[in-house]
Amino acid sequence: MTSTTTDTGTDGRITVRISDPGELIAAVPHLLTYRPGPSVVLLNHGGRESPITPVIRADLPDSTCEPDAARELVRAVLRHPGAGVTVVIIGRRPGHRAPPGRIPHHGLARRLMSAFGDAGRPVDHALWVPEIRGGARWRCYHEVCLRGVLPDDRETVLAATMATTGQVTYGSRGEVARLLDPDDPAAITRRQRMLDAAIDNWPTRPDFAATDSPDEPKQATGGSAARDWFGATEVADRTAAGGAAPGGFGEVAPSGLAAAGSSAPEWFGATEVADRTAVGGAAPGGFGEVASGGLAAAGSSEEAKRAAASSSAVDSHVEAERAAEDRVAPDWFGEAQSAEHLAVVRAALARAVAGDFDLSDEDVVSLAMALSDLTVRDRCLTTADPPGEPPATAAERLWLELVRRTPMPERAEPAVLLGYSAYRRGDGVLAALAFDNALAAHPGHRLAELLRICLSHQLPPETLRRLSDCQEGGLMPT
């Protein structure tokens, strides 16, 4: 019997069907975008014709925290419609000792199976593997214990399919995080001075300090004014060291963050929610489907209602965010300046689509100035559509290059565009990292906070399309 098959739909989307437990375990790194260490991973099966979404990963809890961990993980999965769940536990927590004859973390697996069963969402398979590598032996927590040997996850049908579509699987979470590291501290400092000079010499820069009301800007008379530039009371010091938020690695508490920047419970460490690929429901005796072309549209009325409610919430947040930005930082660039900024961005995007990501200091400064124009930045949201297509991939690569090369606080704008693009194509890990990066560069950044909260509450990527649909496009080369 063939354990993995593929089909190509009329839309060109390739669907990979997996019917072997070992093949499914080997698929986990590709679903998360990186090879996880000791973890508990939950895959929510939506039904035969529906995607498995989300895929949730959390650090293994210690025994005293297992009840809370199981409860929160189950609650996170049950927010999504589904017919069943697969639990995959990888490795063991440092210091964990399994009782004789027991598989490691047997108690956590039993808690998850019991809680899902009580909720009417059965656990189809609960699997343990010491690590995800070819040749590792996996076992099953169910009484009728299955066991087998893992294939090389780099040589599976899914791995080959994802490679042909340009999707990258990284060796670790740290490897993903390092993608956003500044490229050269000396160059960052040099561009910082160039940006300070450009901002100081901008002819219409307002001086908020000269008036009690931010709605009545006055002309500045000189001096560095990064805080005035952004119109926020909590803008990171431009001379401070940049990078990811301290201790932050896209941490997402399954119960949702009360506010952007809130920490996940300690026992979770880092928790990711991934919708990177669509994984369909299993046929009898099988596991399901992995569609390499992105997320499938919501199919059930329950999903449709949830998507509509989420869209309404996003719209309300967007209106509030824009109203607040208008109050705090009036759009003082003017139509002529915005037109110049749009031309700068269009030229950079055209080069990106052509494969040219060589950015001079002058290019970085010009793009940082352009993206600080909120009208221009918001229009750049449209470059994320259609998610995963070559133009959107090129734009996302440009935002990544700018995150690595732009000083704070201007780095927040390409970071939020990078996060939005990653979120739209289902890469929740990179999206969380990018939003945290934006908030580290510019604490209180409203769009980054909004999107970080959406991600923590696991709003489907398609819901966010409203953010770009309401913007005028026309930035990508035709």
FIFIKE-480794 format. One record per residue (C-alpha): x, y, z. Coordinates in steps of 0.02 Angstrom, whole numbers, always signed. Layout:
BEGIN
ATOM     px     py     pz
ATOM      X      Y      Z
...
END
This chain:
BEGIN
ATOM     px     py     pz
ATOM     +0     +0     +0
ATOM    +66   +172    -47
ATOM    +76   +283   +108
ATOM    +96   +450    +18
ATOM    +16   +507   -145
ATOM     +1   +672   -236
ATOM   -129   +754   -347
ATOM   -121   +915   -446
ATOM   -282  +1014   -453
ATOM   -345  +1119   -597
ATOM   -280  +1273   -506
ATOM   -104  +1200   -504
ATOM   -107  +1165   -318
ATOM    -20  +1003   -270
ATOM   -103   +899   -135
ATOM     +0   +770    -39
ATOM    -99   +632    +48
ATOM    -15   +544   +194
ATOM    -78   +381   +268
ATOM    +72   +325   +373
ATOM   +109   +386   +551
ATOM   +295   +396   +518
ATOM   +267   +502   +362
ATOM   +155   +619   +462
ATOM   +286   +641   +599
ATOM   +415   +677   +463
ATOM   +298   +811   +394
ATOM   +301   +912   +557
ATOM   +460  +1013   +519
ATOM   +387  +1064   +351
ATOM   +222  +1116   +430
ATOM   +309  +1220   +564
ATOM   +443  +1289   +444
ATOM   +582  +1222   +556
ATOM   +641  +1061   +641
ATOM   +575  +1068   +821
ATOM   +667  +1010   +975
ATOM   +575   +933  +1124
ATOM   +394   +983  +1093
ATOM   +212   +936  +1093
ATOM   +131   +962   +923
ATOM    -55   +955   +888
ATOM   -128   +935   +713
ATOM   -313   +973   +698
ATOM   -398   +867   +564
ATOM   -539   +963   +483
ATOM   -616   +816   +390
ATOM   -587   +724   +228
ATOM   -604   +876   +114
ATOM   -550  +1010   +237
ATOM   -377  +1069   +286
ATOM   -294  +1021   +449
ATOM   -276  +1187   +534
ATOM   -198  +1245   +642
ATOM    -37  +1153   +684
ATOM     +9  +1203   +861
ATOM   +179  +1176   +942
ATOM   +227  +1206  +1123
ATOM   +376  +1168  +1233
ATOM   +352  +1014  +1341
ATOM   +288  +1063  +1515
ATOM   +353   +992  +1677
ATOM   +239   +873  +1771
ATOM   +170  +1005  +1889
ATOM   +111  +1111  +1742
ATOM    +41   +969  +1635
ATOM   -142   +997  +1684
ATOM   -135  +1181  +1637
ATOM    -36  +1143  +1479
ATOM   -159  +1011  +1421
ATOM   -309  +1122  +1458
ATOM   -238  +1271  +1363
ATOM   -183  +1167  +1214
ATOM   -352  +1083  +1199
ATOM   -439  +1251  +1213
ATOM   -330  +1319  +1073
ATOM   -373  +1176   +956
ATOM   -559  +1179   +996
ATOM   -571  +1358   +933
ATOM   -562  +1279   +760
ATOM   -688  +1160   +681
ATOM   -621   +983   +665
ATOM   -658   +798   +663
ATOM   -504   +734   +754
ATOM   -330   +773   +818
ATOM   -158   +696   +802
ATOM    -40   +721   +950
ATOM   +147   +710   +918
ATOM   +267   +720  +1066
ATOM   +449   +742  +1019
ATOM   +589   +697  +1139
ATOM   +578   +730  +1324
ATOM   +592   +879  +1439
ATOM   +762   +894  +1525
ATOM   +755   +799  +1689
ATOM   +600   +699  +1639
ATOM   +608   +515  +1687
ATOM   +478   +397  +1617
ATOM   +417   +259  +1733
ATOM   +477    +84  +1686
ATOM   +381    +18  +1537
ATOM   +306   +189  +1496
ATOM   +337   +302  +1348
ATOM   +406   +474  +1398
ATOM   +272   +603  +1440
ATOM   +139   +469  +1448
ATOM    +41   +573  +1574
ATOM    +32   +723  +1458
ATOM    -25   +615  +1313
ATOM   -161   +534  +1419
ATOM   -222   +704  +1481
ATOM   -235   +768  +1303
ATOM   -326   +613  +1242
ATOM   -448   +621  +1387
ATOM   -483   +808  +1367
ATOM   -509   +796  +1180
ATOM   -621   +644  +1203
ATOM   -728   +736  +1331
ATOM   -745   +880  +1207
ATOM   -801   +765  +1066
ATOM   -641   +785   +966
ATOM   -558   +613   +969
ATOM   -369   +590   +960
ATOM   -344   +481   +808
ATOM   -161   +450   +846
ATOM    -47   +497   +991
ATOM   +134   +470   +941
ATOM   +305   +487  +1022
ATOM   +474   +500   +937
ATOM   +642   +538  +1020
ATOM   +685   +663   +883
ATOM   +636   +697   +704
ATOM   +773   +618   +600
ATOM   +779   +475   +477
ATOM   +793   +307   +564
ATOM   +720   +364   +731
ATOM   +595   +241   +804
ATOM   +421   +306   +842
ATOM   +290   +231   +957
ATOM   +105   +256   +994
ATOM    +25   +299  +1162
ATOM   -136   +204  +1125
ATOM   -163    +34  +1206
ATOM   -147    -51  +1038
ATOM    +29    +13  +1014
ATOM    +91    +46   +839
ATOM   +275    +75   +808
ATOM   +390   +105   +662
ATOM   +542   +193   +593
ATOM   +544   +374   +533
ATOM   +590   +409   +352
ATOM   +716   +546   +316
ATOM   +608   +702   +325
ATOM   +718   +785   +193
ATOM   +678   +650    +66
ATOM   +491   +627    +82
ATOM   +365   +666    -54
ATOM   +308   +816    +48
ATOM   +486   +883    +63
ATOM   +510   +869   -125
ATOM   +343   +950   -161
ATOM   +377  +1097    -46
ATOM   +550  +1120   -119
ATOM   +476  +1136   -293
ATOM   +362  +1274   -231
ATOM   +508  +1369   -152
ATOM   +457  +1341    +30
ATOM   +605  +1326   +148
ATOM   +616  +1219   +304
ATOM   +747  +1278   +429
ATOM   +853  +1176   +548
ATOM   +791  +1259   +707
ATOM   +691  +1404   +778
ATOM   +853  +1496   +807
ATOM   +894  +1483   +623
ATOM   +728  +1567   +581
ATOM   +760  +1703   +710
ATOM   +931  +1741   +639
ATOM   +852  +1787   +473
ATOM   +803  +1954   +552
ATOM   +971  +1994   +631
ATOM  +1051  +2161   +579
ATOM  +1173  +2133   +438
ATOM  +1316  +2247   +496
ATOM  +1317  +2354   +654
ATOM  +1435  +2482   +576
ATOM  +1323  +2500   +424
ATOM  +1169  +2518   +536
ATOM  +1256  +2660   +630
ATOM  +1306  +2743   +467
ATOM  +1128  +2736   +400
ATOM  +1062  +2798   +567
ATOM  +1163  +2957   +547
ATOM  +1101  +2976   +369
ATOM   +921  +2956   +427
ATOM   +945  +3081   +568
ATOM  +1010  +3207   +443
ATOM   +869  +3173   +321
ATOM   +738  +3193   +457
ATOM   +818  +3351   +526
ATOM   +822  +3429   +353
ATOM   +646  +3381   +304
ATOM   +562  +3547   +263
ATOM   +390  +3514   +336
ATOM   +433  +3410   +489
ATOM   +316  +3463   +631
ATOM   +375  +3501   +806
ATOM   +248  +3418   +922
ATOM   +346  +3480  +1073
ATOM   +302  +3658  +1026
ATOM   +115  +3634  +1047
ATOM     +2  +3558  +1176
ATOM   -102  +3476  +1040
ATOM    -32  +3348   +918
ATOM   -169  +3401   +799
ATOM    -83  +3570   +778
ATOM    +94  +3535   +719
ATOM   +214  +3679   +698
ATOM   +366  +3691   +589
ATOM   +523  +3622   +670
ATOM   +676  +3729   +685
ATOM   +806  +3591   +691
ATOM   +870  +3453   +801
ATOM   +847  +3266   +790
ATOM   +664  +3221   +807
ATOM   +637  +3036   +786
ATOM   +497  +3045   +915
ATOM   +409  +3184   +820
ATOM   +434  +3087   +658
ATOM   +331  +2943   +723
ATOM   +212  +3046   +829
ATOM   +217  +2923   +974
ATOM   +260  +2944  +1156
ATOM   +352  +2777  +1167
ATOM   +473  +2769  +1022
ATOM   +631  +2669  +1050
ATOM   +789  +2772  +1065
ATOM   +873  +2773   +895
ATOM  +1043  +2746   +975
ATOM   +988  +2589  +1068
ATOM  +1039  +2419  +1005
ATOM   +915  +2341   +885
ATOM   +854  +2164   +862
ATOM   +717  +2050   +923
ATOM   +619  +2085  +1079
ATOM   +712  +2023  +1233
ATOM   +672  +1841  +1256
ATOM   +545  +1849  +1116
ATOM   +529  +1712   +989
ATOM   +356  +1726   +921
ATOM   +280  +1671  +1086
ATOM    +95  +1639  +1070
ATOM     -9  +1587  +1219
ATOM   -148  +1473  +1155
ATOM   -276  +1566  +1258
ATOM   -230  +1726  +1167
ATOM   -132  +1876  +1225
ATOM   -222  +2005  +1327
ATOM   -112  +2137  +1247
ATOM    +32  +2138  +1126
ATOM   +194  +2096  +1212
ATOM   +114  +1991  +1349
ATOM   +214  +1836  +1390
ATOM   +152  +1660  +1364
ATOM   +135  +1557  +1524
ATOM   +306  +1503  +1583
ATOM   +272  +1320  +1553
ATOM   +245  +1350  +1369
ATOM   +413  +1430  +1333
ATOM   +379  +1464  +1150
ATOM   +216  +1413  +1068
ATOM   +185  +1429   +883
ATOM    +28  +1417   +782
ATOM    +61  +1372   +602
ATOM    -55  +1376   +452
ATOM    +89  +1367   +331
ATOM    +11  +1231   +226
ATOM   -164  +1161   +210
ATOM   -178   +985   +276
ATOM   -338   +895   +233
ATOM   -441   +775   +336
ATOM   -397   +592   +337
ATOM   -479   +455   +240
ATOM   -525   +304   +346
ATOM   -363   +232   +414
ATOM   -263   +376   +342
ATOM   -196   +541   +403
ATOM   -238   +672   +278
ATOM   -180   +789   +145
ATOM    -47   +923   +133
ATOM    -84  +1053     +0
ATOM    +73  +1147    -47
ATOM    -18  +1292   -124
ATOM    -76  +1374    +37
ATOM   -232  +1375   +142
ATOM   -398  +1315    +78
ATOM   -549  +1426    +98
ATOM   -666  +1394   +243
ATOM   -793  +1266   +189
ATOM   -920  +1246   +328
ATOM  -1051  +1369   +385
ATOM   -969  +1370   +557
ATOM   -804  +1418   +480
ATOM   -887  +1550   +374
ATOM   -972  +1627   +525
ATOM   -809  +1629   +622
ATOM   -717  +1706   +475
ATOM   -851  +1840   +458
ATOM   -842  +1881   +642
ATOM   -653  +1891   +635
ATOM   -662  +2003   +482
ATOM   -778  +2120   +573
ATOM   -660  +2126   +721
ATOM   -512  +2164   +608
ATOM   -610  +2303   +523
ATOM   -653  +2381   +691
ATOM   -472  +2373   +748
ATOM   -412  +2448   +584
ATOM   -533  +2594   +597
ATOM   -480  +2626   +777
ATOM   -296  +2611   +732
ATOM   -311  +2734   +589
ATOM   -412  +2857   +691
ATOM   -282  +2852   +828
ATOM   -140  +2876   +705
ATOM   -230  +3024   +629
ATOM   -244  +3103   +801
ATOM    -66  +3069   +854
ATOM    +31  +3084   +692
ATOM    -61  +3186   +558
ATOM    -13  +3143   +380
ATOM   +102  +3290   +351
ATOM   +196  +3223   +201
ATOM    +71  +3290    +76
ATOM    +21  +3220    -93
ATOM   +181  +3272   -182
ATOM   +294  +3191    -52
ATOM   +188  +3033    -48
ATOM   +198  +3022   -237
ATOM   +388  +3030   -224
ATOM   +387  +2897    -90
ATOM   +276  +2783   -195
ATOM   +397  +2801   -340
ATOM   +542  +2748   -227
ATOM   +447  +2594   -169
ATOM   +388  +2547   -344
ATOM   +566  +2554   -409
ATOM   +630  +2444   -267
ATOM   +490  +2318   -294
ATOM   +526  +2311   -480
ATOM   +708  +2271   -442
ATOM   +654  +2141   -315
ATOM   +540  +2053   -439
ATOM   +689  +2049   -558
ATOM   +794  +1967   -421
ATOM   +897  +2120   -374
ATOM   +907  +2145   -185
ATOM  +1069  +2244   -184
ATOM  +1028  +2397    -79
ATOM  +1148  +2542    -54
ATOM  +1145  +2650   +102
ATOM  +1052  +2781     +2
ATOM   +923  +2652    -52
ATOM   +893  +2598   +128
ATOM   +873  +2777   +188
ATOM   +756  +2823    +45
ATOM   +648  +2669    +77
ATOM   +647  +2699   +265
ATOM   +585  +2876   +235
ATOM   +456  +2814   +110
ATOM   +386  +2680   +224
ATOM   +374  +2805   +367
ATOM   +238  +2885   +261
ATOM    +87  +2789   +328
ATOM     -7  +2809   +164
ATOM   +134  +2722    +73
ATOM   +160  +2589   +205
ATOM    -24  +2543   +205
ATOM    -25  +2526    +16
ATOM   +123  +2408    +31
ATOM     +7  +2285   +120
ATOM    -63  +2245    -52
ATOM   +103  +2168   -105
ATOM    +65  +2014     +3
ATOM    -71  +1957   -118
ATOM    -88  +1829   -189
ATOM     +6  +1747    -45
ATOM   +153  +1639    -95
ATOM   +152  +1692   -277
ATOM   +318  +1751   -352
ATOM   +279  +1940   -342
ATOM   +225  +1926   -159
ATOM   +378  +1819   -121
ATOM   +492  +1950   -198
ATOM   +409  +2090    -98
ATOM   +426  +1990    +63
ATOM   +610  +1963    +27
ATOM   +630  +2152     +5
ATOM   +547  +2185   +174
ATOM   +662  +2057   +254
ATOM   +816  +2140   +180
ATOM   +757  +2308   +245
ATOM   +726  +2237   +420
ATOM   +906  +2180   +423
ATOM   +976  +2344   +357
ATOM   +867  +2482   +431
ATOM   +901  +2568   +599
ATOM   +771  +2586   +736
ATOM   +636  +2650   +745
ATOM   +611  +2654   +555
ATOM   +643  +2467   +550
ATOM   +468  +2441   +623
ATOM   +384  +2478   +456
ATOM   +470  +2345   +348
ATOM   +456  +2226   +496
ATOM   +268  +2243   +505
ATOM   +255  +2221   +316
ATOM   +363  +2065   +327
ATOM   +254  +1998   +467
ATOM    +94  +2035   +372
ATOM   +157  +1945   +217
ATOM   +214  +1794   +317
ATOM    +48  +1789   +410
ATOM    -51  +1798   +248
ATOM    +39  +1646   +177
ATOM    +20  +1550   +341
ATOM   +196  +1563   +414
ATOM   +148  +1605   +593
ATOM   +324  +1582   +661
ATOM   +406  +1712   +548
ATOM   +255  +1826   +569
ATOM   +271  +1825   +759
ATOM   +457  +1859   +748
ATOM   +429  +2005   +631
ATOM   +293  +2084   +738
ATOM   +403  +2067   +893
ATOM   +545  +2147   +795
ATOM   +432  +2292   +747
ATOM   +377  +2317   +927
ATOM   +558  +2311   +988
ATOM   +604  +2446   +862
ATOM   +449  +2552   +897
ATOM   +358  +2506  +1059
ATOM   +173  +2543  +1043
ATOM   +171  +2524   +854
ATOM    -15  +2508   +825
ATOM    -20  +2401   +669
ATOM   +109  +2280   +741
ATOM     +9  +2268   +902
ATOM   -152  +2236   +805
ATOM    -75  +2099   +699
ATOM    +15  +2020   +847
ATOM   -150  +2006   +940
ATOM   -234  +1933   +784
ATOM    -97  +1803   +774
ATOM   -108  +1760   +959
ATOM   -295  +1732   +939
ATOM   -262  +1625   +785
ATOM   -367  +1727   +664
ATOM   -359  +1638   +496
ATOM   -238  +1719   +372
ATOM   -377  +1748   +246
ATOM   -465  +1859   +374
ATOM   -325  +1986   +361
ATOM   -356  +2012   +177
ATOM   -474  +2153   +226
ATOM   -321  +2254   +276
ATOM   -252  +2253   +100
ATOM   -417  +2248     +5
ATOM   -460  +2422    +68
ATOM   -295  +2492     +0
ATOM   -256  +2551   -175
ATOM   -134  +2432   -257
ATOM    -32  +2460   -413
ATOM   +140  +2448   -332
ATOM   +200  +2289   -415
ATOM   +269  +2292   -594
ATOM   +148  +2231   -726
END
